[in-house]
Amino acid sequence: MRLIDLLQGMQYSAVGDLQVPVEDLIYDSRKVKAGCAFVCLRGSHADGHQYAEQAAKSGASAIIADHPLELPVQISVVVVPDTRLALAVMSAALFGHPAKRMKTVGVTGTKGKTTTTYMIRAILEQAGIKTGLIGTIGAVVGDRVIPTENTTPESYEVQSFLKQMADEGCQCVVMEASSIGLKAYRTAGFTFDIGLFTNFSPDHIGGDEHASLEEYLACKSMLFRQCRLGIVNIDDQNWEGVVKDHTCELETYGFSPEAQLRAENEGLVSRPGYLGARFDLSGFLNFPVTVDIPGKFSAYNALAAIAVCRHFDVTQEQIQQGLSTVKVKGRVEPVPVLGEYTLLIDYAHNAVSMENILETLREYHPQRLVCLFGAGGNRAKSRRYEMGEVCGRLADLSVITADNSRFEDVMDIIADIKIGMAKTDGEYVVIPDRREAIRYCLQNAQRGDVIVLAGKGHEDYQEIRGVKYPFDERVVVAELLKEIEKA
């Protein structure tokens, strides 16, 4: 493909030959190869413009930059207002605009993105609509799960996944559109058919993420200038800020009487090993729904998924069946056990998500609510204090252990957690080895307990001193149960 073909629809100025062929787009200077165009991205720790000369000497056929460059090698240089936006637009062109071959759904919000995308996929696949998925757990193409580094991958990877999905016959793709992904134009280069907003609460503020709550909200609002139809949770007090300056049509869902698709008569369903939720639909649709994931927030996620799926050719039975069988790895995920108690795995790894899951599980009135958790190393100490305080306040028993300690000593991390725990009168035990901490929970479980293993979720490793060791909690639980049964 010629360089000029990749630049269609973009604002740019150029020096050099725009007819030069481009075989690929590269934004990591270490991967530059002959015939590629090198896109200079500015990151939090490095600036690709510093490697433009190296890329040119390595055989790149063009450089994409955000300001003029003087290079000792004769090469085509294209100057654009924003190289991240350019990468998205050029990647879409390079892969043949695959989004045009499918229906596309983007999901944004502080909580619930992963679960909601899986619910949408479950319903659509019940209806025979092959659906790809891109998000926190990875890119799902058919039966394959391809790991991704970020909730929303870089735009080049997004377009590559979209092409794979379209080539393999997907009729729809559902994507988590994180605030960071939107801010960095990772979802740019195409228009979503549907944009969905779940909820908004303080998170991702500071560091390399968002400078303020206002910026965080503004980034989420970008989705509604990049979709044809916006579907929003009208119960969230920030919904009007999220759709500010929107360019799409709007529909609403929620528990509010003003919502166009409403949930009414909600309730909880529980038995040993099973926690769920139920509600009745009204407004656009009218029928009962049961969800195999606990809590009112699951009802919200299900309602959001239904609000999206009603725009496809799906029946009431397919919606009900999809939601009654959906399972999301590491999101309030039930794990089979031997006794009359409930064991769940959840990704809750900060105070907001931990408070959300523990308050939800409290609603089921367990005999005891037991929470096993740790905290990540090389992260803000305040996060650990907050997690300790939340768990001490809401759990009957906290089992404090390791998570991804990275380059910190696990006992230093646990000491920080205990500072937050000390603000409460919550009971706790400290078992630094996570496997042994899980064993403790299984051996001491009582009838009617709800035990949640928090923090790892879908992850299948533990990171210690820069090394990732295999650690899938599903496997660990199964192994421990066999050991306990034989003992």
LUMSE-981860 format. One record per atom (N, C-alpha, C): residue in three letters; x, y, z. Coordinates in pm, whole numbers, plus 50000, padded with zeros to 5 digits. Layout:
ALAXYZ
...
This chain:
MET500864988050000
MET500005000050000
MET500895012550000
ARG500485022649927
ARG501265035049920
ARG501025043650044
LEU502035051450080
LEU501925060250195
LEU500735069650181
ILE500535075050064
ILE499445084650045
ILE498075078350068
ASP497975065050042
ASP496685058250064
ASP496385056950213
LEU497425055650293
LEU497235054450438
LEU496865067750503
LEU497115078650431
LEU496905091950488
LEU495565098050452
GLN494735090850379
GLN493465096450332
GLN492585100550449
GLY492015112550439
GLY491125117750541
GLY491825124550655
MET493175125050651
MET493925131050760
MET494445144850723
GLN494675152950824
GLN495345165950807
GLN496845163650824
TYR497625167650725
TYR499075165350735
TYR499825174450638
SER501125175350662
SER502055181350567
SER503185171450550
ALA503845171750435
ALA504835161350410
ALA506035166650334
VAL507155160150357
VAL508375162350282
VAL508815148850228
GLY508995147850096
GLY509425135250039
GLY508335128749955
ASP508575116549916
ASP507725109149823
ASP506555102649896
LEU505335106749863
LEU504155100749924
LEU503695088249851
GLN504335085149738
GLN503985073149663
GLN504775060949711
VAL505665062949806
VAL506515052049854
VAL505655040949914
PRO505965028249884
PRO505165017349940
PRO505435015550089
VAL504365012050163
VAL504465009350307
VAL503904995450333
GLU504744986750387
GLU504314973050413
GLU503704971250552
ASP504074979950644
ASP503574978450781
ASP503764991550857
LEU503074992750969
LEU503225004251059
LEU503894999451187
ILE504925006351231
ILE505655002651351
ILE505745014751442
TYR505485012751572
TYR505635023851667
TYR506645020551776
ASP507265008951769
ASP508355005051859
ASP509635004651776
SER510555013751803
SER511755015151719
SER512585002351715
ARG512454993751817
ARG513214981251819
ARG512694971351716
LYS511494973751665
LYS510884964351569
LYS510874969651426
VAL511544980951405
VAL511574986951271
VAL512214977351171
LYS511594976651053
LYS512114968250946
LYS511984975650814
ALA512674970950715
ALA512664977550584
ALA511234978150530
GLY510884989650475
GLY509584991250412
GLY508454995250503
CYS508734997250632
CYS507665001150724
CYS507625016350737
ALA506505021350791
ALA506425035350832
ALA506545035550984
PHE507455043651037
PHE507645044551181
PHE506835056251235
VAL505935053351329
VAL505075063551388
VAL505635067351525
CYS505985080151541
CYS506605084951665
CYS505535088051769
LEU505385079251868
LEU504405081451974
LEU505075087252097
ARG504375096452161
ARG504865101852288
ARG504225093952401
GLY505055087852486
GLY504555080352601
GLY504935087152730
SER504555080952842
SER504855086852972
SER506335085653007
HIS507025075952945
HIS508425073652979
HIS509375075452860
ALA508855075952739
ALA509725077152622
ALA508995084752511
ASP509775090852425
ASP509235098452311
ASP509795092352183
GLY508905086952100
GLY509325080351978
GLY510105089251883
HIS509925102351894
HIS510655111551806
HIS512175110251828
GLN512565106351947
GLN514005104851976
GLN514625093251898
TYR513755084451845
TYR514265072651775
TYR514015073251625
ALA513585085051576
ALA513275086451435
ALA514515084051347
GLU515645089751389
GLU516865087951310
GLU517275073251304
GLN517185066651419
GLN517515052351424
GLN516585044351332
ALA515285047851332
ALA514325040951246
ALA514645042951099
ALA515015055251064
ALA515365058150925
ALA516575050050882
LYS517575049150969
LYS518785041550936
LYS518505026450930
SER517435022150998
SER517105007750999
SER516255003650880
GLY515955013150791
GLY515265009550667
GLY513815013850657
ALA513305021550754
ALA511925026350744
ALA511765034550616
SER510605033450553
SER510365040850429
SER509745054450455
ALA509215056650577
ALA508605069450611
ALA508595071150763
ILE508575083650805
ILE508465087150948
ILE507215095550966
ILE506395092251065
ILE505205100051098
ILE505495107151231
ALA505485120451230
ALA505865128251348
ALA504865139451371
ASP504975145851489
ASP504075157051517
ASP504775170551503
HIS506025170351454
HIS506725182851423
HIS507805179651319
PRO508255189551243
PRO509275187051140
PRO510545181251200
LEU511185172151128
LEU512405165751174
LEU513525167951072
GLU514715169951122
GLU515895170551035
GLU516655157551053
LEU516665149250947
LEU517295136150954
LEU518445135250855
PRO519505128050891
PRO520665127050802
PRO520425117450685
VAL519275110750685
VAL518935101150580
VAL517765106650499
GLN517805104950368
GLN516695109450284
GLN515525100050302
ILE514415105450351
ILE513265097150385
ILE512015105950386
SER510895100150355
SER509625107550358
SER509225110150503
VAL508925122550536
VAL508495126250670
VAL507125132750662
VAL506165127350734
VAL504805132750737
VAL504555138750875
VAL504135151350878
VAL503855158151005
VAL502355159151024
VAL501885154251139
VAL500445153951170
VAL500215160851305
PRO498985165251332
PRO498725171651461
PRO498915162251581
ASP498585149451563
ASP498675139851675
ASP499035126251618
THR500175120851656
THR500625108251598
THR499805096351646
ARG499215097051764
ARG498365086051809
ARG497095085151725
LEU496515096551695
LEU495355096651607
LEU495755091751467
ALA496915095951422
ALA497405091651291
ALA497595076551286
LEU498155070851393
LEU498355056451397
LEU497015049151385
ALA495985054251451
ALA494665047751445
ALA494085048351304
VAL494135060051244
VAL493555061751109
VAL494345053651006
MET495655053951017
MET496495046650921
MET496365031550941
SER496225027051065
SER496055012851091
SER494755007651033
ALA493685015651047
ALA492405011650989
ALA492535009950838
ALA493235019250774
ALA493445018250629
ALA494315006250593
LEU495385004150671
LEU496314993150643
LEU495604979650645
PHE494684977950740
PHE493994965050753
PHE492684964650675
GLY492434974650591
GLY491274974250503
GLY489964978150569
HIS490024986750670
HIS488824991550741
HIS487904979950782
PRO488414970750864
PRO487634958750900
PRO486364961750979
ALA486314972951050
ALA485114976151129
ALA483884977751041
LYS484104981150915
LYS482974982950824
LYS482324969650788
ARG482994958650817
ARG482474945350782
ARG481664939150895
MET481574946051009
MET480864940651126
MET480104951751197
LYS479184947951285
LYS478594957351379
LYS479584959051493
THR479754971351540
THR480734973951645
THR480054980451766
VAL480394975251885
VAL479834980452010
VAL480984984252102
GLY480994996652151
GLY482005001152246
GLY481375003252382
VAL482014998152488
VAL481474999052624
VAL482445006852711
THR481965017852771
THR482805025652861
THR482115027152996
GLY482895029953100
GLY482375031353236
GLY483455027553335
THR483305031453459
THR484305028253561
THR484255013453597
LYS483055008253618
LYS482894994253656
LYS481934987453558
GLY482104974453545
GLY481134966553470
GLY481424964453323
LYS482494970353272
LYS482754969153128
LYS482964954653086
THR483824947653158
THR484144933953119
THR482924924953125
THR482214925353238
THR481034916853254
THR479984920053148
THR479754932853122
THR478744936653025
THR479104932052885
THR480384933152848
THR480764928552714
THR480544913452701
TYR480834906052807
TYR480604891552802
TYR479124888152796
MET478294896052865
MET476854893752858
MET476324896352717
ILE476784907252656
ILE476364910352518
ILE476754898852426
ARG478014894452440
ARG478484883452354
ARG477664870752377
ALA477344867652503
ALA476584855452533
ALA475204855852468
ILE474534867252475
ILE473204868552414
ILE473294867352262
LEU474224874652201
LEU474334874552055
LEU474694860752003
GLU475564853652074
GLU475954840352026
GLU474814830352046
GLN473954832552146
GLN472744824452158
GLN471864826052034
ALA471924837851974
ALA471124840851855
ALA471844836851726
GLY473024830551740
GLY473764826351621
GLY474554837351555
ILE474784848351629
ILE475564859551576
ILE476974858251630
LYS477914853951547
LYS479294851951592
LYS479884865451632
THR480404866151753
THR480804878951812
THR482214878251868
GLY483064887451826
GLY484394888951882
GLY484374898352000
LEU485414897852080
LEU485464906052201
LEU486894910952223
ILE487014923652262
ILE488324929352295
ILE488204936252430
GLY489064932252527
GLY488954938452658
GLY489994933752756
THR489694935352884
THR490654932652991
THR491174918352987
ILE490304908952959
ILE490694894852963
ILE491434890752837
GLY491374898852732
GLY492084896252607
GLY491174898252488
ALA491674894252372
ALA490874894652250
ALA490344880652224
VAL489044879352214
VAL488404866352194
VAL487974865352048
VAL488584855851977
VAL488254853551836
VAL487874838851826
GLY486584836051811
GLY486134822251812
GLY486394816251949
ASP487134805051952
ASP487464798552078
ASP488814802852133
ARG489494811652062
ARG490834815952103
ARG490754828552188
VAL491584828952292
VAL491734840952373
VAL493184845552359
ILE493384857252300
ILE494714862652277
ILE494984873052385
PRO496004871052468
PRO496284880652577
PRO496584894652523
THR496164904752597
THR496444918652562
THR497074925652681
GLU497884935852653
GLU498574943152759
GLU497654952852831
ASN496704958652758
ASN495834969052814
ASN494374965352793
THR493484971252875
THR492044969252856
THR491654972352712
THR492094983852663
THR491924987352522
THR493324987552460
PRO493654977952374
PRO495004977452317
PRO495294989552230
GLU496574991052190
GLU496955001852099
GLU496175000451969
SER495925011451902
SER495035011551785
SER495465001851676
TYR496765000151657
TYR497254990651557
TYR496774976551590
GLU496894972551719
GLU496434959351760
GLU494914958251749
VAL494194968951784
VAL492744968751771
VAL492344965551627
GLN492954972651532
GLN492604970551391
GLN493024956651343
SER494154951651395
SER494584938151360
SER493574927851410
PHE493114929551535
PHE492114920351589
PHE490804921251511
LEU490404933351477
LEU489164935151400
LEU489244927651268
LYS490394928451201
LYS490554921251074
LYS490474906151095
GLN491154901151199
GLN491084886751228
GLN489644882451251
MET488904890451327
MET487514887051358
MET486644887151233
ALA486804897451152
ALA486014898251028
ALA486364886750935
ASP487664883550923
ASP488094872650835
ASP487564859150882
GLU487364857651015
GLU486874844951068
GLU485354844551080
GLY484684854251019
GLY483234853851009
GLY482464860251122
CYS483134868151207
CYS482394875251312
CYS481474885551248
GLN480264886051299
GLN479294895951251
GLN479234908151341
CYS479814906651460
CYS479814917751556
CYS481074916951639
VAL481534928351688
VAL482624928651786
VAL482234938051899
VAL482484933752022
VAL482194941752141
VAL483524945252206
MET483754957952233
MET485054962552282
MET484904971052407
GLU485764968552506
GLU485864977552620
GLU486614990152577
ALA485965001552590
ALA486585014352555
ALA486965021452685
SER488175019152732
SER488625025352857
SER488855040252837
SER488865047652947
SER489115062052938
SER490505064852882
ILE491505056652924
ILE492865058252873
ILE492905054952725
GLY492185044452685
GLY492125040752544
GLY491495051552458
LEU490435057652509
LEU489785068452435
LEU490705080652428
LYS491325083852540
LYS492225095352546
LYS493375093852447
ALA493895081552432
ALA495045079052346
ALA494625075052203
TYR493365077052169
TYR492845074352034
TYR493025059851991
ARG493035050552088
ARG493185036452050
ARG491945031151980
THR490795037452004
THR489565032951939
THR489205041551819
ALA490095050651781
ALA489795059551668
ALA489995052051535
GLY489605058751426
GLY489775052651294
GLY488525046351240
PHE487455045851322
PHE486165040651276
PHE485075046051368
THR483835043951329
THR482695048451410
THR481955036351464
PHE481785035751597
PHE481025024851657
PHE479555025851615
ASP478945014451593
ASP477495014551569
ASP476755018051698
ILE477255012651812
ILE476625015351941
ILE477705018452044
GLY477495029052121
GLY478355032152236
GLY477535030652362
LEU478085024052465
LEU477345021152587
LEU478085026852708
PHE477365033552796
PHE477915038852921
PHE477305031353038
THR478175025653126
THR477685017953240
THR477545026753365
ASN478635032953410
ASN478605041153532
ASN479895049053543
PHE479935058253640
PHE481115066653658
PHE481365068753806
SER482615066453850
SER483025069453986
SER484515072553986
PRO485015079154089
PRO486435083154090
PRO487365071154078
ASP488295071753985
ASP489295061153964
ASP490285066253861
HIS491425059953853
HIS492425063053749
HIS492865077753751
ILE492895083853869
ILE493305097853879
ILE494745098253929
GLY495575106153861
GLY496955107953904
GLY497915098953828
GLY499195101253850
GLY500225093253784
GLY500185095053634
ASP500255083853562
ASP500255084253416
ASP498845083553359
GLU497825084153445
GLU496465082153396
GLU495775095653368
HIS494915100353457
HIS494185112953432
HIS494585123553534
ALA494685135753486
ALA495105146853573
ALA494035150553674
SER492765148153640
SER491675152153728
SER490445143853698
LEU489465144753787
LEU488195137953767
LEU487495143453643
GLU487645156453621
GLU487015162853504
GLU487585157353375
GLU488905155253373
GLU489505149653251
GLU489045135153231
TYR488965127753340
TYR488505113853333
TYR487105113153270
LEU486215121853316
LEU484855122253261
LEU484875126453114
ALA485685136553082
ALA485755141552944
ALA486235130652849
CYS487175122452894
CYS487685111752808
CYS486605101352782
LYS485825097952884
LYS484735088452862
LYS483705093952764
SER483505107052769
SER482505113152680
SER482895112352533
MET484175110152504
MET484635109452366
MET483935098552287
LEU483535087752356
LEU482875076652286
LEU481585081252218
PHE480915091052278
PHE479615095152227
PHE479715105952118
ARG480945108252075
ARG481195115751952
ARG481835106551848
GLN481815093551880
GLN482405083751789
GLN481475071851770
CYS480175073851793
CYS479225062951772
CYS477945068451709
ARG477175059451650
ARG475915063551586
ARG474765063851688
LEU474765054151781
LEU473745053451884
LEU474435052452019
GLY474055061152112
GLY474585060552249
GLY473525055452344
ILE473885045652427
ILE472965040052526
ILE473565042552664
VAL472825049552752
VAL473425054152877
VAL472575050352997
ASN473265048153109
ASN472635045153237
ASN472145058353298
ILE470835060653291
ILE470265073353335
ILE470275074653487
ASP470495063553559
ASP470535064153705
ASP471845070053756
ASP472885069953673
ASP474175075253716
ASP474125090453712
GLN474525096753823
GLN474405111353834
GLN475285118753735
ASN476245111953674
ASN477145118553579
ASN476775115953433
TRP475615109953408
TRP475325106053271
TRP475245117953176
GLU474735129253224
GLU474635140953136
GLU476015146353101
GLY476965145653196
GLY478325149753166
GLY478985140553066
VAL478665127653073
VAL479245117852981
VAL478765120252837
VAL477525124452820
VAL477005126452684
VAL477075141152640
LYS477785149352717
LYS477915163452679
LYS478555164552540
ASP477975172852456
ASP478455175052318
ASP478395162452234
HIS477515153252268
HIS477405140852190
HIS476925143752048
THR477275135251956
THR476855136651816
THR475995124951772
CYS475605116351866
CYS474855104151834
CYS473415105251882
GLU472585095851836
GLU471265094251894
GLU471425088452034
LEU470455090552122
LEU470585085852260
LEU469375077452302
GLU469685066852379
GLU468655059052447
GLU469105057152592
THR468145054752682
THR468485053552824
THR467985040252881
TYR468695035752985
TYR468265024053061
TYR468525026753208
GLY467925018853295
GLY468145020453438
GLY466955015453519
PHE466985018153648
PHE465875014753737
PHE464915026653750
SER465335038153703
SER464535050353712
SER463285049353625
PRO462145054953671
PRO460925054953590
PRO461105062453458
GLU462085071353452
GLU462315079053329
GLU463095071153225
ALA463685059953261
ALA464495052253168
ALA463615045853062
GLN464115045352941
GLN463335039452832
GLN463305024252839
LEU464375018252890
LEU464375003852921
LEU464635002753070
ARG463684996753144
ARG463744997053289
ARG463804983053349
ALA464434982353467
ALA464384970253549
ALA463504973153669
GLU462584964053698
GLU461684965553811
GLU461634952453890
ASN461164953454015
ASN460944941554098
ASN462204933054110
GLU463344939754127
GLU464594932154134
GLU464674924354265
GLY465394913154260
GLY465584904954379
GLY466834896654367
LEU467214890254476
LEU468414881954479
LEU468024867254484
VAL468864858854425
VAL468654844454424
VAL469894837954484
SER469704829054585
SER470884822854647
SER470584808754693
ARG471624800554688
ARG471674787254744
ARG473154783654756
PRO473544773654832
PRO474984770554845
PRO475644768654709
GLY476694776154685
GLY477404775054559
GLY476834783554447
TYR475714790454472
TYR475074798354366
TYR474534811454422
LEU474904822454357
LEU474344835554388
LEU473954842054256
GLY472744847354249
GLY472294853554126
GLY471384865354153
ALA470794870654046
ALA469874881954057
ALA468754880253955
ARG467624886653983
ARG466494886053891
ARG465804899653888
PHE465094902353779
PHE464304914653766
PHE463334913153650
ASP462394922553643
ASP461444923053532
ASP461784934853443
LEU461744932653313
LEU461944943453216
LEU460644950753189
SER460734963853168
SER459594971653120
SER460094982953032
GLY459194989152962
GLY459594999552866
GLY459704993752728
PHE460864994552667
PHE461074989152534
PHE460744974152525
LEU461004966652634
LEU460764952252639
LEU460074948652770
ASN459354937452770
ASN458624933552890
ASN458684918452910
PHE459594914052998
PHE459664899953036
PHE460644898353152
PRO460574887153225
PRO461464885053341
PRO462844880353299
VAL463844883553381
VAL465234879953353
VAL465894874753480
THR466684864153465
THR467514859153574
THR468964859353528
VAL469864864053615
VAL471284865153582
VAL472084856353677
ASP473014848553621
ASP473814839353703
ASP475024846153768
ILE474954858953793
ILE476024866453858
ILE475354874753967
PRO475914875154089
PRO475204881554200
PRO475194896754198
GLY474184902354266
GLY474174916554297
GLY473354925254205
LYS472964936754260
LYS472204946454180
LYS473034951654065
PHE474364952754083
PHE475194957553974
PHE475154947753858
SER474914934753885
SER474774925053777
SER473474927553701
ALA472444931653774
ALA471194935253707
ALA471424947253616
TYR472194957153663
TYR472524968553578
TYR473274964153453
ASN474294955453473
ASN475064950853358
ASN474184943153259
ALA473294934753312
ALA472394927153226
ALA471444936453151
LEU470954946453222
LEU470044956153159
LEU470764963453046
ALA472024967153071
ALA472814973752967
ALA473004964652847
ALA473304951852873
ALA473504942352763
ALA472234940752681
ILE471104940052750
ILE469814938752680
ILE469534951152596
ALA469854962952652
ALA469634975452579
ALA470394975652447
VAL471574969552446
VAL472354968452324
VAL471764957852232
CYS471524945852288
CYS471154934352204
CYS469774935552141
ARG468924943952196
ARG467604945452134
ARG467704951951996
HIS468874957651965
HIS469074963351832
HIS469584952951732
PHE469674940551775
PHE470024929451687
PHE468814920151674
ASP468914910651585
ASP467824901151563
ASP467904890051668
VAL467434892951788
VAL467454883151898
VAL466054882051957
THR465754870252011
THR464444867852071
THR464514869152223
GLN463354869752284
GLN463274870152430
GLN463954857852490
GLU463704846152433
GLU464294833752484
GLU465804833952473
GLN466344839652366
GLN467804840252348
GLN468444849752448
ILE467764860652479
ILE468254869852583
ILE468254862852718
GLN467154856252752
GLN467054849552881
GLN468094838452893
GLN468244830652787
GLN469194819552791
GLN470634824552801
GLY470954835052726
GLY472304840652730
GLY472674845552869
LEU471754852352935
LEU472044858053067
LEU472004847653179
SER471304836553157
SER471234826353261
SER472424816753254
THR473254818153152
THR474404809053138
THR475744816453130
VAL475734829653125
VAL476974837253106
VAL477904835553225
LYS479174833453196
LYS480204832753298
LYS481354841753253
VAL481884849453345
VAL482974858553315
VAL484164854853402
LYS485254850953341
LYS486414846453416
LYS486914857553509
GLY486944854353639
GLY487484863853735
GLY486584875153775
ARG485324874653736
ARG484374884953777
ARG483254878153856
VAL483344878453988
VAL482404871654077
VAL482184857354026
GLU483274850753994
GLU483224837553930
GLU483094826554035
PRO482024818454031
PRO481884807554127
PRO482834796054097
VAL483354789954202
VAL484254778654188
VAL483654766854264
PRO483544755054201
PRO482964743354270
PRO483764739554395
VAL483044736754505
VAL483684732654630
VAL482944720454687
LEU483494714654794
LEU482934702454850
LEU481844705154953
GLY481914716355025
GLY480984719055134
GLY479824728055095
GLU478984731155196
GLU477814739555172
GLU478164754155197
TYR479084758955121
TYR479464773055124
TYR479714777454981
THR479944790254961
THR480134795754827
THR481524801754817
LEU482254797854712
LEU483594803054687
LEU483594810554555
LEU484074822954558
LEU484084831554439
LEU485494836954414
ILE485804838854287
ILE487054845554247
ILE486674858754183
ASP487314869654226
ASP486984882654169
ASP488234891154152
TYR488194899954053
TYR489354908254017
TYR489494920654105
ALA488594922654200
ALA488644934754284
ALA490054936854338
HIS490684947954298
HIS492074950354336
HIS492324964654381
ASN491234971854409
ASN491364985154469
ASN490164987254561
ALA490184998254635
ALA489135000354736
ALA487745001554675
VAL487635008254559
VAL486335010154496
VAL485724996754458
SER486504988454387
SER485964975654342
SER485754966054458
MET486624966654560
MET486454957954676
MET485204961654755
GLU484994974454775
GLU483784978854846
GLU482534974454770
ASN482584975454638
ASN481454971754555
ASN481114956954571
ILE482124948254562
ILE481864933954568
ILE481444929654708
LEU482084935254811
LEU481744931154948
LEU480364936054988
GLU479984948054950
GLU478634952854980
GLU477594944354908
THR477924940454785
THR477014931854709
THR476824918454779
LEU477904912254820
LEU477814899054884
LEU477144899855020
ARG477284911155089
ARG476604913255218
ARG475084912055203
GLU474584916255088
GLU473134916155065
GLU472554902055069
TYR473414891855051
TYR472944877955053
TYR472944872055194
HIS473304880155294
HIS473274876155435
HIS474004862955460
PRO475284862355424
PRO476044849955448
PRO476254847455597
GLN476514834855633
GLN476884831555770
GLN478094839955810
ARG479124839655724
ARG480284848455736
ARG480684852855595
LEU481164864855585
LEU481744869655460
LEU483264870055481
VAL483964861455410
VAL485414860155424
VAL486074865355297
CYS487044874255314
CYS487724879955198
CYS489224877655207
LEU489764870555109
LEU491204868655096
LEU491724878854996
PHE492744886455033
PHE493264896554942
PHE494674900754978
GLY495354906754882
GLY496654913154904
GLY496644926354830
ALA497804931354795
ALA497884943754717
ALA499124943254630
GLY499064950154518
GLY500164950054424
GLY501364957854473
GLY502554952454445
GLY503774959754477
GLY504064970754378
ASN504904980254417
ASN505264991554332
ASN504054999454286
ARG503115000854378
ARG501925008854356
ARG501735017854477
ALA500835027354467
ALA500635037154575
ALA500275030354707
LYS500935034554816
LYS500635029254948
LYS499195032454990
SER498685043954945
SER497325047854983
SER496305037454939
ARG496575030954825
ARG495655020654778
ARG495575009154880
ARG496695005954941
ARG496734994855038
ARG495994998555166
TYR496225010955213
TYR495515015455333
TYR494005014555310
GLU493575019555195
GLU492145019955164
GLU491555006055154
MET492284996755090
MET491784983055078
MET491664976555215
GLY492664978755302
GLY492604973055437
GLY491424978355515
GLU491174991355502
GLU490064997455576
GLU488714992355525
VAL488564991455392
VAL487304986755335
VAL487024972355376
CYS488044963955365
CYS487844949855398
CYS487594947955547
GLY488324955455631
GLY488104954555774
GLY486704958555814
ARG486144967755740
ARG484804972855771
ARG483704963555722
LEU483904957055607
LEU482814949755542
LEU482894934655553
ALA484084929055574
ALA484204914455584
ALA484174910055730
ASP483644898055753
ASP483684892455888
ASP485074887455921
LEU485794882955819
LEU487164878455838
LEU487964881855712
SER489104888355731
SER490014891355620
SER491214882055631
VAL491584876155519
VAL492794867855512
VAL493774875555426
ILE494764881855490
ILE495684890755420
ILE496874882655369
THR497154884055240
THR498164875655178
THR498864883155065
ALA499554875754979
ALA500294881854868
ALA499394883454745
ASP499744893254663
ASP499144894754530
ASP500334894754434
ASN500434904354346
ASN501634906054264
ASN502584915554339
SER503484910054418
SER504344918654500
SER505394925854417
ARG505604921154295
ARG506574927254204
ARG507934928454273
PHE508484940554285
PHE509834941954341
PHE509834946154488
GLU508674945154554
GLU508584948354696
GLU508524935654780
ASP508894936854906
ASP508764925855000
ASP507294924755040
VAL506754912555031
VAL505344910655059
VAL504974914955201
MET505894913355296
MET505584917155434
MET505474932355449
ASP506194939855368
ASP506054954455370
ASP504674958555318
ILE504224951655215
ILE502894954555159
ILE501824951155262
ILE501964939655325
ILE500984935555427
ILE500964945355544
ALA502134950655581
ALA502184960555690
ALA501374972955654
ASP501424976955528
ASP500624988455483
ASP499134985355489
ILE498754973355446
ILE497354969355451
ILE496844969755595
LYS497674965255689
LYS497274964755829
LYS497064978655888
ILE497724988755832
ILE497495002455878
ILE496045006455853
GLY495535003155734
GLY494135005955704
GLY493204997155786
MET493574984555803
MET492774975155880
MET492624980056025
ALA493664986456078
ALA493654991056217
ALA492615001856243
LYS492115008056140
LYS491075018156156
LYS489705011856181
THR489624998656173
THR488364991456191
THR488524981356305
ASP487444974756340
ASP487544963956439
ASP487414950456371
GLY487694950056240
GLY487574937656164
GLY488614927256204
GLU488194914556206
GLU489104903656237
GLU489924900156113
TYR491174896156135
TYR491994892156021
TYR493074882356064
VAL493554874855966
VAL494744866455984
VAL495704870055871
VAL496994868155895
VAL498004870955794
VAL498664857755753
ILE498564854355625
ILE499214842355570
ILE499884846755440
PRO501154850055443
PRO501824856155327
PRO501794847755199
ASP501894834655211
ASP501874825855094
ASP500424824355047
ARG500134828954924
ARG498744829254878
ARG498134815254868
ARG498914805454826
ARG498394791854817
ARG497974786854956
GLU498824789355055
GLU498494784955191
GLU497324792955247
ALA497194805555206
ALA496054813655250
ALA494744807855195
ILE494784803355070
ILE493584797055011
ILE493274783955083
ARG494334776355113
ARG494124763855188
ARG493424766755322
TYR493864777155391
TYR493254780955518
TYR491754783655501
CYS491414791055396
CYS489994794255372
CYS489174781655348
LEU489704772355269
LEU488974760055237
LEU488824751255361
GLN489874750155440
GLN489834741355557
GLN488964746955669
ASN488784759955672
ASN488024766255781
ASN486664771555738
ALA486244767955616
ALA484944772455568
ALA483814766455651
GLN482794774555678
GLN481624770155753
GLN480384770455664
ARG479414762655702
ARG478164762155626
ARG477554776155616
GLY477214780155494
GLY476594793255472
GLY477574804555449
ASP478884801655456
ASP479904811955430
ASP479904815855283
VAL480264828155258
VAL480644832555123
VAL482094837155133
ILE482954830655055
ILE484384833755056
ILE484764839354920
VAL485414850754920
VAL485834856754793
VAL487364857954792
LEU487964852554686
LEU489404853954663
LEU489564866054572
ALA490014877154629
ALA490014889854556
ALA491404893354505
GLY491404900154389
GLY492634906154339
GLY493214899954214
LYS493134886554200
LYS493754880254084
LYS492784879153967
GLY491564875153997
GLY490554874353891
GLY490954865053779
HIS491034870653658
HIS491354862753539
HIS492834859653527
GLU493674866253607
GLU495124864253595
GLU495494849853630
ASP496474844553561
ASP496914830853587
ASP498384830453628
TYR498834841053695
TYR500234841853737
TYR500334850253864
GLN501504849053930
GLN501914858254036
GLN503244864153995
GLU503354877454005
GLU504604884053968
GLU505414887154095
ILE506584880854104
ILE507454882454220
ILE508874885254171
ARG509434896454214
ARG510794900354175
ARG510984900154023
GLY509984904953951
GLY510094906153806
GLY509824893353729
VAL509514882353800
VAL509244869553734
VAL507774865953753
LYS507124861753644
LYS505734857553651
LYS505674842253668
TYR505184837853783
TYR505054823653812
TYR503614819153787
PRO503414807053732
PRO502044802253708
PRO501244801853838
PHE500054807753836
PHE499204807653955
PHE497774810653912
ASP497054800153874
ASP495644801453838
ASP494834796553958
GLU494064805454018
GLU493374801854142
GLU492384790454124
ARG491844788754004
ARG490944777553979
ARG491694764353994
VAL492884764153936
VAL493734752153944
VAL494174749854088
VAL494594760554155
VAL495054759554294
VAL493944754054383
VAL492714759254369
VAL491594754554451
VAL491334739754426
ALA491324735654299
ALA491074721654266
ALA492134712554326
GLU493404716754319
GLU494484708754376
GLU494354707854528
LEU494044719054591
LEU493934719254737
LEU492754710854785
LEU491654711254714
LEU490484703354753
LEU490804688354748
LYS491574684254647
LYS491984670154639
LYS492874666454758
GLU493814675354792
GLU494704672854905
GLU493914671955036
ILE492954681055053
ILE492154681255176
ILE491294668655186
GLU490754664255072
GLU489884652555070
GLU490664639855106
LYS491934639355063
LYS492764627555091
LYS493274627455234
ALA493394639255293
ALA493974640155428
ALA493124633455535
